[in-house]
């Protein structure tokens, strides 16, 4: 049996922008999230701080207050002396210096850019059949897989939680040119719903293709996963022999 396994890759990039987001991404509170498929893998991306910075407030100008000049005071002459005193020259008041307004320079708020990129692992398909060895010609063989029909994951990324929901479709290849597509996992005798009868004795390569499709949601908004469906393929040999007749007394 040959099983293609997929490894989980967790990559976190800080202070680096994500090159591109798909058209169906969701942006909440300046955090953009997208879930898509690429190279037969499920990828979840998030970017925070990508929005435009808030514009600065208008500059305020302080107007100077007008300077009021005081009126000159003329002193009265001294009466007891016969000599008429000379009037004192009125001094001009010294005006207060004008205070120039200080202009505040509006500063732009700093924006922090964060990004995460996750590759999520899916269950690997398998093949089971009954009888497990030496099936008989013209006798049904029961097939099934333990690969689940549904796959759900809760992925926290940055400051959000992403819910991923996938469903699987199974396509069986029985090795003699016959195919069967279903969403049922099948099962062993006697309740299994996937059977196949071989007409000749031989070794047959049995193949199973599992196709995953689905959607994702964040904060109650559900979006289909963009990109091609994720496909897994496994195979296994089955031996079919002729039934041997025996005479009994």
C-alpha positions in Angstrom: 0.0 0.0 0.0 1.3 3.4 -1.0 0.1 6.3 1.0 1.0 9.9 0.3 1.4 11.7 3.5 1.3 15.4 4.0 3.3 17.2 6.7 2.3 20.2 8.6 4.3 23.3 8.0 3.9 26.2 10.3 5.4 29.4 9.2 5.1 32.7 11.1 6.4 35.9 9.6 6.6 39.0 11.7 6.9 42.5 10.3 6.6 41.2 6.7 3.7 41.9 4.4 1.9 39.1 2.7 2.4 39.4 -1.1 -1.2 38.8 -2.1 -4.6 37.8 -0.8 -7.4 36.1 -2.7 -10.5 38.1 -3.7 -12.7 36.4 -1.0 -10.6 37.4 2.0 -12.3 38.9 5.1 -10.9 42.1 6.8 -12.0 42.8 10.4 -10.6 45.5 12.5 -7.6 45.9 10.1 -6.9 42.2 10.2 -7.4 40.5 6.8 -7.8 36.7 6.7 -8.0 34.3 3.7 -8.2 30.5 3.4 -7.3 28.9 0.0 -5.6 25.9 -1.6 -2.2 25.9 -3.2 0.0 23.0 -4.3 -2.7 20.6 -3.0 -2.4 22.1 0.5 -4.8 24.0 2.7 -3.3 27.5 3.5 -4.6 30.0 6.1 -3.1 33.5 6.0 -3.7 36.6 8.1 -2.3 40.1 8.0 -2.7 42.9 10.5 -1.9 46.6 10.2 -2.4 46.7 6.4 -5.1 49.4 6.5 -4.5 53.1 5.8 -3.4 55.1 8.9 -5.9 57.4 10.5 -5.5 61.0 9.1 -4.0 63.6 11.5 -6.2 66.4 12.9 -6.1 69.9 11.4 -3.4 72.2 12.6 -4.6 74.7 15.3 -3.4 78.4 15.1 -3.3 80.6 18.2 -4.1 84.2 17.5 -2.1 86.8 19.5 -4.0 89.1 21.8 -4.0 92.8 20.8 -1.6 95.1 22.8 -3.4 97.9 24.7 -1.3 101.1 25.1 -1.8 102.9 28.5 -2.7 106.7 28.5 0.1 109.1 29.6 -0.2 110.5 33.2 0.5 114.3 33.6 1.6 115.2 37.2 0.1 118.3 38.9 2.4 121.3 39.9 3.5 121.8 43.6 1.5 124.7 45.1 3.6 126.0 48.1 6.5 127.2 46.0 6.1 130.5 44.0 8.2 129.2 41.3 6.2 127.4 38.7 7.6 124.0 38.4 8.4 122.6 35.1 6.1 119.8 34.0 7.5 116.4 33.9 7.8 114.8 30.6 5.4 111.9 30.3 7.2 108.7 29.7 5.9 106.3 27.1 4.9 103.0 28.5 7.0 100.0 27.3 4.7 97.7 25.4 4.8 94.0 26.3 6.5 91.8 23.8 4.1 89.9 21.5 4.0 86.2 22.1 4.2 84.3 18.9 2.0 81.2 18.7 3.6 77.8 18.7 2.4 75.6 16.0 2.0 71.9 16.8 3.2 69.6 14.1 0.7 66.7 13.6 2.4 63.3 13.7 1.1 60.3 11.8 0.4 57.2 14.1 2.8 54.3 13.6 1.3 51.2 12.0 2.5 47.7 13.0 2.4 45.1 10.3 2.0 41.4 11.4 1.3 38.4 9.3 0.9 34.6 9.8 0.8 31.8 7.3 -0.4 28.2 8.2 -0.6 25.0 6.2 -3.2 22.7 7.7 -2.8 18.9 7.8 -5.8 16.8 6.5 -6.5 13.1 7.3 -4.7 10.7 5.1 -6.8 8.2 3.1 -6.6 4.4 3.5 -8.0 1.2 1.9 -9.6 -1.8 3.6 -11.3 -4.8 2.1 -12.9 -8.1 3.2 -11.8 -10.8 2.8 -8.4 -9.3 3.4 -6.5 -12.0 1.5 -7.5 -14.2 -1.4 -10.9 -13.0 -2.4 -13.0 -15.4 -4.5 -14.1 -15.1 -8.1 -17.8 -14.2 -8.4 -18.0 -13.5 -4.7 -18.5 -9.8 -3.6 -15.6 -8.1 -1.9 -16.4 -5.4 0.7 -14.4 -2.2 0.6 -14.2 0.7 3.0 -12.0 3.6 4.2 -11.5 5.1 7.6 -11.0 8.6 6.1 -13.7 10.8 7.6 -16.6 12.2 5.6 -16.1 15.6 7.3 -13.1 17.5 8.6 -13.4 20.5 10.9 -10.6 22.7 12.4 -10.5 25.7 14.7 -7.4 27.8 13.8 -6.4 30.8 16.0 -4.4 33.2 13.9 -3.3 36.7 15.1 -6.3 38.1 17.0 -9.0 36.1 15.2 -10.3 32.5 15.2 -10.9 30.8 11.8 -13.3 27.9 11.5 -12.5 25.5 8.6 -15.1 22.9 7.4 -14.4 20.3 4.7 -16.3 17.4 3.2 -14.8 14.5 1.3 -15.8 12.6 -1.9 -14.4 9.1 -2.5 -13.7 7.6 -6.0 -12.8 3.9 -6.0 -10.9 2.2 -8.8 -11.1 -1.6 -8.5 -8.3 -2.4 -11.0 -10.4 -4.2 -13.6 -11.7 -1.0 -15.3 -14.6 -0.4 -12.8 -15.0 2.9 -10.9 -17.4 4.0 -8.1 -17.8 7.5 -6.7 -19.6 8.1 -3.4 -19.6 10.1 -0.2 -20.0 7.0 1.9 -17.1 5.4 3.7 -18.3 1.9 3.2 -17.8 -0.9 5.8 -17.1 -4.6 6.3 -19.6 -7.5 5.9 -22.6 -7.5 6.3 -23.4 -3.7 6.6 -20.9 -2.4 4.1 -22.4 -0.5 1.1 -19.4 -0.6 -1.2 -18.9 -4.0 -2.9 -17.3 -5.3 -6.1 -17.4 -8.7 -7.7 -14.4 -9.9 -9.8 -14.9 -12.3 -12.7 -11.3 -13.5 -13.1 -8.6 -14.6 -10.7 -5.7 -12.2 -10.7 -3.9 -9.5 -8.6 -5.7 -6.2 -9.0 -4.5 -2.7 -8.0 -7.2 -1.0 -6.0 -7.1 2.8 -5.9 -8.9 5.4 -3.8 -9.0 9.1 -4.6 -10.2 11.4 -1.8 -11.3 14.9 -2.9 -11.7 17.6 -0.2 -13.8 20.7 -0.7 -15.4 23.1 1.8 -15.7 26.6 3.4 -14.3 28.7 6.2 -15.8 31.3 8.5 -14.7 34.1 10.8 -16.9 36.2 13.1 -20.0 34.5 11.6 -19.1 35.2 7.9 -18.8 32.0 5.8 -16.8 32.0 2.6 -16.0 29.1 0.1 -12.4 28.0 0.1 -10.8 29.3 -3.1 -8.5 27.3 -5.4 -8.5 23.8 -6.6 -9.9 20.9 -4.5 -7.3 19.0 -2.4 -6.8 15.5 -3.7 -5.3 12.5 -1.9 -4.6 9.2 -3.7 -3.8 5.8 -2.2 -3.5 2.3 -3.7 -3.3 -1.3 -2.5 -3.1 -4.8 -4.2 -5.9 -7.4 -3.8 -5.6 -11.0 -4.7 -8.6 -12.8 -6.3 -8.5 -16.6 -6.7 -10.8 -19.3 -8.0 -12.9 -21.2 -5.5 -11.7 -24.8 -5.0 -14.5 -27.4 -5.0 -14.2 -30.3 -2.6 -16.3 -33.5 -2.4 -17.6 -34.5 1.0 -19.3 -37.7 2.0 
